[in-house]
C-alpha cells in the first residue's frame, strides 16, 4: 500500500484556527488565534499541524508543497446547519404578495406558503430534485460552505418524504460538499391527511420514521412548533417518540410566537432554530444549555421581520450558530456569509462571534465533532479569502468570496480573486 504523504499548504497571510474558543456565550476578537505567515500541514484529509510556513517546511522536508503565492486569509469551511434546499418550484408569487403587504398567514390561507411548495415538490421527480440539490450545494461550496444540513418537509407523506430524503442521499454522492439530512415530515399538518394533527404525527412515527431508519436516510428529526403548524402539546410526545427511536432532535422554535424553545430544551434537542420571537425569559433558558440556538437572518430578510436576538442570546450564555434557512418561501437568497455579515451589523456581533457561529458552533448543532476548527486531527475543510486582513471578510458584507476551497484537504474550488 502506498504510504500517505504530508502536504504543506501556504504561506497564508493569516490563518484563523478558531481553536481554544469557548462553546457558549460572548467572544471578543482578541480571543481569535491568528497565525501570520502560516502553513497548514495535512495528511489523508486531516490536519496534522498549523504554524509558521517556513518552520513547517524545514520540519517536514518531504512534504508536498501546495504553494500559495498571493495574500490569503484561511478559515475553516463554513457549516450551514439549517437549510431546505431540497424543493421543487418557486414561491416568487408569495414574495410579490409579501412586499405588497400581505402577511405570512394571509399568503398561506390564499394557497401559497409551505403547502404550495409541498405540491410543487410532490410533482417533481427524484432526478430533478437531486439535480437541484447538487446545483444549490455547489453554489454554497463556491461560497465557502463545505457542510450543509438539508431538510425534507415538502413531501408530508411516506412516498414523497422518502423521495426527498433519497434525493438528498443521492446528491451527497455527487457533490464535494457534505450533506447531512434531516426528516422534517412534521413541517405542517398536510391538508390531504385524513385526521387531526396528533393523528398525523402518530402516522409519521409509525410509518415514515421506521422506514427512514430502515433505509438509513437520516438520523435527525425536526418539527415546526408554531400556531400555523404544531402546538407544543402535540410536538413534545412526537419528539420524545422520535428520540426513543434513536433520532437526534432539532426544532423550528419561536419564529412568530414563543413556546417552541422551551419545548426543545425540555426534550433535549440538539438545536432550536429561528428564535425571532424569543425574549429575555427565553434567552435565560439557554444559559449553558446543550441546546444550540440557531439564528436564521435569511428568513428575517425574506419576511421583512426582526432578526433573532443573537446579542441577547449570547449575553445570556447561549451557544449561537448562524444558518441560512435557504428555502423557496421565506429565505430564497441562500447567501450565508452576506446574511451573517448583515446580522452582525444589526445585532452588534463581533467578528469572532460570527465566525464561531459559522464554524464550530454550527458543527455542534449538527453533532459533528471533527469540523469547524483548524487543529490536529480535524477534517481539513478550509477556505481562503483574497485579503491579508480577516476583518475584510465581514467588512465587505458578503461580497468578498473565497478564492480557494479545500474539502478533506483537497483543493476543490479555485476562483479568480486578488
C-alpha positions as semicolon CSV with decimal commas, in nm:
position;residue;x (nm);y (nm);z (nm)
1;X;0,000;0,000;0,000
2;X;0,132;0,341;-0,095
3;X;0,226;0,545;0,210
4;X;0,025;0,864;0,268
5;X;0,242;1,173;0,239
6;X;0,215;1,505;0,413
7;X;0,102;1,811;0,223
8;X;0,201;2,161;0,332
9;X;-0,023;2,441;0,206
10;X;0,077;2,805;0,233
11;X;0,205;3,054;0,313
12;X;-0,111;3,233;0,421
13;X;-0,108;3,594;0,538
14;X;-0,326;3,484;0,828
15;X;-0,482;3,158;0,948
16;X;-0,775;3,181;1,188
17;X;-0,779;2,839;1,353
18;X;-1,090;2,901;1,573
19;X;-0,908;2,691;1,833
20;X;-0,947;2,744;2,207
21;X;-1,269;2,946;2,191
22;X;-1,547;2,857;2,432
23;X;-1,864;2,698;2,302
24;X;-2,106;2,927;2,489
25;X;-2,154;3,298;2,536
26;X;-1,986;3,612;2,404
27;X;-1,649;3,611;2,227
28;X;-1,417;3,909;2,183
29;X;-1,198;3,937;1,876
30;X;-0,882;3,921;2,086
31;X;-0,972;3,558;2,157
32;X;-0,915;3,465;1,792
33;X;-0,599;3,265;1,729
34;X;-0,450;3,437;1,424
35;X;-0,125;3,285;1,289
36;X;0,060;3,501;1,038
37;X;0,281;3,375;0,753
38;X;0,125;3,039;0,826
39;X;0,112;2,698;0,671
40;X;-0,121;2,407;0,730
41;X;0,010;2,051;0,724
42;X;-0,238;1,782;0,624
43;X;-0,233;1,408;0,574
44;X;-0,510;1,178;0,446
45;X;-0,761;1,462;0,458
46;X;-0,695;1,563;0,817
47;X;-0,494;1,838;0,978
48;X;-0,158;1,746;1,126
49;X;-0,025;2,086;1,231
50;X;-0,072;2,460;1,182
51;X;0,216;2,701;1,227
52;X;0,474;2,919;1,060
53;X;0,508;2,809;0,698
54;X;0,888;2,819;0,680
55;X;0,927;2,636;1,009
56;X;0,690;2,360;0,897
57;X;0,870;2,341;0,563
58;X;1,201;2,278;0,739
59;X;1,048;2,027;0,981
60;X;0,881;1,828;0,704
61;X;1,125;1,835;0,410
62;X;0,946;1,551;0,232
63;X;0,604;1,718;0,241
64;X;0,437;1,801;-0,091
65;X;0,416;2,180;-0,114
66;X;0,093;2,342;-0,224
67;X;0,220;2,693;-0,281
68;X;0,001;2,999;-0,217
69;X;0,159;3,294;-0,397
70;X;-0,092;3,568;-0,313
71;X;-0,230;3,730;0,000
72;X;-0,481;3,496;0,159
73;X;-0,665;3,454;0,489
74;X;-0,753;3,093;0,574
75;X;-1,058;2,988;0,776
76;X;-1,236;2,660;0,844
77;X;-1,505;2,583;0,587
78;X;-1,841;2,725;0,687
79;X;-2,115;2,490;0,809
80;X;-2,475;2,574;0,719
81;X;-2,670;2,387;0,984
82;X;-3,025;2,470;0,864
83;X;-3,140;2,461;0,500
84;X;-3,434;2,341;0,292
85;X;-3,252;2,317;-0,042
86;X;-3,446;2,006;-0,149
87;X;-3,759;2,157;-0,303
88;X;-3,946;2,187;-0,629
89;X;-4,067;2,502;-0,799
90;X;-4,067;2,864;-0,685
91;X;-4,258;3,087;-0,448
92;X;-4,190;3,415;-0,627
93;X;-4,564;3,484;-0,616
94;X;-4,554;3,467;-0,236
95;X;-4,270;3,717;-0,225
96;X;-4,456;3,954;-0,455
97;X;-4,759;3,939;-0,226
98;X;-4,542;3,983;0,083
99;X;-4,386;4,307;-0,040
100;X;-4,737;4,430;-0,123
101;X;-4,810;4,396;0,249
102;X;-4,972;4,053;0,280
103;X;-4,879;3,857;0,593
104;X;-4,728;3,508;0,607
105;X;-5,058;3,362;0,729
106;X;-5,267;3,553;0,471
107;X;-5,048;3,416;0,191
108;X;-5,078;3,062;0,328
109;X;-5,458;3,088;0,351
110;X;-5,476;3,207;-0,011
111;X;-5,298;2,897;-0,141
112;X;-4,934;2,998;-0,101
113;X;-4,690;2,914;0,174
114;X;-4,544;2,577;0,263
115;X;-4,836;2,383;0,116
116;X;-4,766;2,534;-0,226
117;X;-4,407;2,407;-0,206
118;X;-4,536;2,066;-0,097
119;X;-4,748;2,038;-0,410
120;X;-4,464;2,151;-0,637
121;X;-4,216;1,916;-0,471
122;X;-4,454;1,622;-0,498
123;X;-4,483;1,688;-0,872
124;X;-4,104;1,699;-0,919
125;X;-3,934;1,370;-0,998
126;X;-3,640;1,247;-0,793
127;X;-3,391;1,321;-1,070
128;X;-3,495;1,686;-1,080
129;X;-3,480;1,722;-0,703
130;X;-3,137;1,561;-0,699
131;X;-3,004;1,791;-0,973
132;X;-3,137;2,099;-0,796
133;X;-2,982;1,996;-0,463
134;X;-2,645;1,945;-0,633
135;X;-2,666;2,285;-0,803
136;X;-2,751;2,465;-0,477
137;X;-2,491;2,272;-0,278
138;X;-2,222;2,352;-0,534
139;X;-2,310;2,722;-0,519
140;X;-2,272;2,703;-0,143
141;X;-1,938;2,525;-0,185
142;X;-1,810;2,806;-0,411
143;X;-1,903;3,043;-0,128
144;X;-1,701;2,853;0,130
145;X;-1,975;2,632;0,277
146;X;-1,836;2,280;0,298
147;X;-2,102;2,109;0,514
148;X;-2,475;2,161;0,459
149;X;-2,775;2,032;0,652
150;X;-3,069;1,959;0,418
151;X;-3,426;1,901;0,535
152;X;-3,716;1,716;0,382
153;X;-4,060;1,851;0,478
154;X;-4,209;1,928;0,137
155;X;-4,335;1,571;0,098
156;X;-4,556;1,519;0,403
157;X;-4,647;1,163;0,314
158;X;-4,449;0,841;0,303
159;X;-4,381;0,836;-0,070
160;X;-4,263;1,193;-0,106
161;X;-4,072;1,221;0,220
162;X;-3,875;0,913;0,114
163;X;-3,831;1,067;-0,231
164;X;-3,686;1,385;-0,082
165;X;-3,451;1,206;0,156
166;X;-3,336;0,966;-0,116
167;X;-3,265;1,263;-0,343
168;X;-3,055;1,418;-0,066
169;X;-2,866;1,090;-0,015
170;X;-2,801;1,057;-0,388
171;X;-2,694;1,419;-0,422
172;X;-2,445;1,374;-0,139
173;X;-2,257;1,125;-0,359
174;X;-2,235;1,376;-0,644
175;X;-2,121;1,697;-0,477
176;X;-1,797;1,757;-0,290
177;X;-1,989;1,931;-0,014
178;X;-2,105;1,712;0,275
179;X;-2,485;1,692;0,302
180;X;-2,648;1,598;0,633
181;X;-3,016;1,509;0,602
182;X;-3,298;1,585;0,845
183;X;-3,653;1,449;0,834
184;X;-3,899;1,737;0,863
185;X;-4,213;1,536;0,793
186;X;-4,361;1,742;1,078
187;X;-4,333;2,066;0,883
188;X;-4,707;2,114;0,851
189;X;-5,031;1,923;0,906
190;X;-5,096;1,822;0,542
191;X;-5,428;1,932;0,403
192;X;-5,488;1,594;0,241
193;X;-5,430;1,387;0,556
194;X;-5,746;1,227;0,692
195;X;-5,706;1,304;1,060
196;X;-5,603;1,577;1,302
197;X;-5,250;1,695;1,382
198;X;-5,200;1,438;1,658
199;X;-5,307;1,158;1,425
200;X;-5,070;1,283;1,157
201;X;-4,773;1,289;1,397
202;X;-4,861;0,936;1,506
203;X;-4,865;0,835;1,139
204;X;-4,517;0,984;1,097
205;X;-4,391;0,788;1,400
206;X;-4,549;0,459;1,295
207;X;-4,493;0,474;0,919
208;X;-4,240;0,731;0,798
209;X;-3,970;0,728;1,067
210;X;-3,929;0,348;1,079
211;X;-3,880;0,339;0,702
212;X;-3,630;0,624;0,714
213;X;-3,439;0,434;0,978
214;X;-3,455;0,110;0,782
215;X;-3,319;0,277;0,467
216;X;-3,066;0,481;0,667
217;X;-3,185;0,803;0,505
218;X;-3,147;1,026;0,812
219;X;-3,076;1,016;1,185
220;X;-3,229;1,357;1,257
221;X;-3,589;1,467;1,314
222;X;-3,727;1,822;1,309
223;X;-4,070;1,974;1,380
224;X;-4,219;2,320;1,324
225;X;-4,373;2,438;1,651
226;X;-4,593;2,733;1,564
227;X;-4,957;2,842;1,555
228;X;-4,971;2,760;1,184
229;X;-4,808;2,418;1,229
230;X;-4,790;2,209;1,551
231;X;-4,850;2,307;1,912
232;X;-4,612;2,241;2,198
233;X;-4,857;1,985;2,336
234;X;-4,859;1,800;2,003
235;X;-4,486;1,829;1,945
236;X;-4,342;1,702;2,275
237;X;-4,483;1,345;2,256
238;X;-4,373;1,325;1,891
239;X;-4,020;1,436;1,971
240;X;-3,993;1,200;2,267
241;X;-4,104;0,908;2,048
242;X;-3,852;1,004;1,779
243;X;-3,578;1,016;2,043
244;X;-3,665;0,667;2,167
245;X;-3,631;0,551;1,805
246;X;-3,273;0,680;1,804
247;X;-3,315;1,008;1,616
248;X;-3,136;1,328;1,710
249;X;-3,382;1,613;1,761
250;X;-3,399;1,968;1,636
251;X;-3,688;2,214;1,646
252;X;-3,818;2,509;1,445
253;X;-3,885;2,725;1,751
254;X;-4,011;3,074;1,843
255;X;-4,032;3,208;1,488
256;X;-4,358;3,400;1,534
257;X;-4,458;3,306;1,890
258;X;-4,283;3,162;2,195
259;X;-4,302;2,816;2,348
260;X;-4,101;2,617;2,098
261;X;-3,763;2,692;2,254
262;X;-3,874;2,578;2,598
263;X;-4,008;2,257;2,443
264;X;-3,682;2,199;2,255
265;X;-3,481;2,226;2,575
266;X;-3,728;2,002;2,761
267;X;-3,687;1,716;2,511
268;X;-3,310;1,757;2,484
269;X;-3,300;1,883;2,126
270;X;-2,955;1,942;1,981
271;X;-3,071;2,276;1,843
272;X;-3,359;2,521;1,848
273;X;-3,374;2,720;1,525
274;X;-3,525;3,061;1,436
275;X;-3,595;3,228;1,776
276;X;-3,705;3,560;1,625
277;X;-3,981;3,584;1,888
278;X;-3,757;3,489;2,181
279;X;-3,709;3,745;2,454
280;X;-3,528;3,779;2,786
281;X;-3,717;3,493;2,951
282;X;-3,639;3,254;2,666
283;X;-3,275;3,365;2,646
284;X;-3,223;3,283;3,014
285;X;-3,329;2,923;2,942
286;X;-3,025;2,883;2,715
287;X;-2,759;2,974;2,971
288;X;-2,503;2,694;2,929
289;X;-2,776;2,475;2,778
290;X;-2,653;2,194;2,548
291;X;-2,923;2,305;2,301
292;X;-2,768;2,527;2,034
293;X;-2,955;2,845;1,938
294;X;-2,953;2,865;1,558
295;X;-3,041;3,208;1,422
296;X;-3,157;3,248;1,063
297;X;-3,108;3,602;0,930
298;X;-3,211;3,498;0,579
299;X;-3,566;3,435;0,699
300;X;-3,580;3,777;0,862
301;X;-3,461;3,940;0,540
302;X;-3,709;3,744;0,331
303;X;-4,004;3,809;0,559
304;X;-3,916;4,168;0,647
305;X;-3,921;4,095;1,019
306;X;-3,686;4,144;1,312
307;X;-3,375;3,933;1,347
308;X;-3,346;3,675;1,620
309;X;-3,193;3,848;1,927
310;X;-2,847;3,699;1,880
311;X;-2,677;3,955;2,106
312;X;-2,923;3,885;2,387
313;X;-2,883;3,510;2,344
314;X;-2,503;3,528;2,356
315;X;-2,502;3,759;2,656
316;X;-2,720;3,506;2,836
317;X;-2,469;3,228;2,778
318;X;-2,613;3,059;2,470
319;X;-2,419;2,872;2,206
320;X;-2,531;3,063;1,895
321;X;-2,491;2,929;1,541
322;X;-2,585;3,115;1,223
323;X;-2,750;2,939;0,929
324;X;-2,912;3,044;0,602
325;X;-3,256;2,876;0,617
326;X;-3,224;2,863;0,236
327;X;-3,576;2,771;0,120
328;X;-3,819;2,864;-0,158
329;X;-4,050;3,073;0,059
330;X;-3,909;3,287;0,339
331;X;-3,534;3,266;0,261
332;X;-3,472;3,219;-0,112
333;X;-3,138;3,403;-0,125
334;X;-2,916;3,143;0,040
335;X;-2,604;3,363;0,075
336;X;-2,484;3,259;0,420
337;X;-2,191;3,498;0,457
338;X;-2,387;3,803;0,343
339;X;-2,669;3,721;0,583
340;X;-2,426;3,670;0,872
341;X;-2,247;3,997;0,796
342;X;-2,572;4,195;0,787
343;X;-2,687;4,027;1,108
344;X;-2,360;4,124;1,277
345;X;-2,416;4,491;1,196
346;X;-2,770;4,486;1,331
347;X;-2,710;4,272;1,640
348;X;-2,358;4,402;1,714
349;X;-2,187;4,066;1,691
350;X;-1,810;4,055;1,696
351;X;-1,617;3,905;1,408
352;X;-1,520;3,619;1,637
353;X;-1,884;3,551;1,729
354;X;-1,986;3,541;1,364
355;X;-1,704;3,310;1,260
356;X;-1,773;3,083;1,558
357;X;-2,141;3,074;1,462
358;X;-2,049;2,966;1,110
359;X;-1,791;2,705;1,207
360;X;-1,752;2,505;1,529
361;X;-2,074;2,622;1,693
362;X;-2,266;2,531;1,378
363;X;-2,089;2,193;1,384
364;X;-2,224;2,138;1,736
365;X;-2,578;2,200;1,607
366;X;-2,528;1,903;1,374
367;X;-2,347;1,687;1,631
368;X;-2,039;1,692;1,408
369;X;-1,730;1,674;1,628
370;X;-1,441;1,686;1,379
371;X;-1,512;2,003;1,180
372;X;-1,510;2,377;1,232
373;X;-1,163;2,418;1,386
374;X;-0,823;2,405;1,215
375;X;-0,623;2,192;1,455
376;X;-0,462;1,849;1,469
377;X;-0,698;1,562;1,397
378;X;-0,978;1,770;1,247
379;X;-1,108;1,732;0,892
380;X;-0,920;1,965;0,657
381;X;-1,224;2,155;0,528
382;X;-1,090;2,506;0,461
383;X;-1,145;2,824;0,263
384;X;-0,920;3,118;0,179
385;X;-1,010;3,480;0,109
386;X;-0,818;3,720;-0,119
387;X;-0,705;3,960;0,152
388;X;-0,433;3,996;0,415
389;X;-0,675;4,107;0,689
390;X;-0,950;3,878;0,817
391;X;-1,163;4,179;0,912
392;X;-1,227;4,243;0,542
393;X;-1,446;3,933;0,521
394;X;-1,734;4,089;0,717
395;X;-1,642;4,446;0,618
396;X;-1,743;4,377;0,258
397;X;-2,070;4,221;0,381
398;X;-2,052;3,906;0,176
399;X;-1,913;4,050;-0,148
400;X;-1,565;3,914;-0,073
401;X;-1,591;3,549;-0,175
402;X;-1,342;3,266;-0,120
403;X;-1,057;3,233;-0,367
404;X;-0,995;2,868;-0,280
405;X;-1,191;2,597;-0,103
406;X;-1,046;2,268;0,024
407;X;-1,253;1,961;0,107
408;X;-1,082;1,685;0,305
409;X;-0,751;1,859;0,233
410;X;-0,805;1,858;-0,144
411;X;-0,838;2,184;-0,339
412;X;-1,184;2,161;-0,496
413;X;-1,255;2,527;-0,583
414;X;-1,010;2,779;-0,724
415;X;-1,153;3,112;-0,832
416;X;-1,011;3,439;-0,954
417;X;-0,976;3,681;-0,665
418;X;-0,694;3,920;-0,594
